[in-house]
Amino acid sequence: MSLRRSDDPLDTYLLRVFVLLITERSVSRTALRLNQSQPAVSAALKRLREILGDPLLVREKGGMVPTERALALMSHAKGALAEIDRMTDAPESFEPHSTRHEFRVGSPDYLAPVFVASVAERFRREAPQARLSLHALGPSFDFERSLAEGDLDVVIGNWPEPPHRMHLSMLLEDEIVCLVAASHPCATKGMSVEDYMRAAHVVPMPYSISQRGVIDSVLASMRINRDERVAVQSFTAAPYLLQGTDLVFTTTRHFAQFYAQLLPLAIIPSPIAFPPMRFYQLWHERNHHSAGHRWLRRLLSDCGRRIVPPAA
């Protein structure tokens, strides 16, 4: 039996167009990412609608939105493309200096700037043609699914109990300290447990609905309820709110050191006996043996090991 072209209408190109269209929800943005014309992508969308018997994207007040069938097909399309990529990849041919691959790393914004800067510098030096995308995580972001479906290559986290379904390696450890305004009374005399419990605190909003952070876990185990007076969506906003106030921000020493050099702030030892904050990288089995992925994981690990502990 011969196989005619019409018997196999959904090729790799159309699958990639489908995934990008549903992700971007825009013909023009999809065309830009594919480096193609809008008419070409519109023609591909028309063909996809004919093949799948569904509009896939429909126009509403806020723009284009995917249909229920499109969303249901998305994971299948990503899985099919991942299998095709695994079949066609040449695992021994990866060359960092010449690759144009996009590497995607997910992380909340609490990482020490010195670590992120080290990663960017090393990445640019070793893979000047490649692209590094840093994705912010939030409570509504399913990072496990993103790793499984290939939307992210690596997630950096510090959860006390990381997901057991993922591969994991340690990046770095950091001491937990308190960051306050230079004018804060405790900046010179230090802080007692009683001071900590009486203080007004700046706290980050949760970035995971399934995982409690290390600091909150320890305080809960000690039955300490701090006065969470100001909640911020971004870790990087917290240091700027401390200036000229009596607020306290509990964070890691590397993070605190960076902002204490920029702003009139002081770092004081935490009166609470927090364990070291451990940061690690997570990845899925689908990428475990990829040469490019191994290079990225090694780069992240090397940068973590080379972070010199700041002076207390």
Sequence and secondary structure as in RCSB ss.txt:
>XXXX:A:sequence
MSLRRSDDPLDTYLLRVFVLLITERSVSRTALRLNQSQPAVSAALKRLREILGDPLLVREKGGMVPTERALALMS
HAKGALAEIDRMTDAPESFEPHSTRHEFRVGSPDYLAPVFVASVAERFRREAPQARLSLHALGPSFDFERSLAEG
DLDVVIGNWPEPPHRMHLSMLLEDEIVCLVAASHPCATKGMSVEDYMRAAHVVPMPYSISQRGVIDSVLASMRIN
RDERVAVQSFTAAPYLLQGTDLVFTTTRHFAQFYAQLLPLAIIPSPIAFPPMRFYQLWHERNHHSAGHRWLRRLL
SDCGRRIVPPAA
>XXXX:A:secstr
    GGGS   HHHHHHHHHHHHH  HHHHHHHHT  HHHHHHHHHHHHHHHTS  EEEETTEEEE HHHHHHHH
HHHHHHHHHHHHH  TT   TTT   EEEEEE TTS HHHHHHHHHHHHHH TTSEEEEEE  TT  HHHHHHHT
S SEEEE  SS  TTSEEEEEEEE EEEEEETTSTHHHH   HHHHHHSEEEEE  S SS   HHHHHHHHTT  
 EEEEEES GGGHHHHHTTS EEEEEEHHHHHHHHTTSSEEEEE SS    EEEEEEE GGGTT HHHHHHHHHH
HHHHHT      
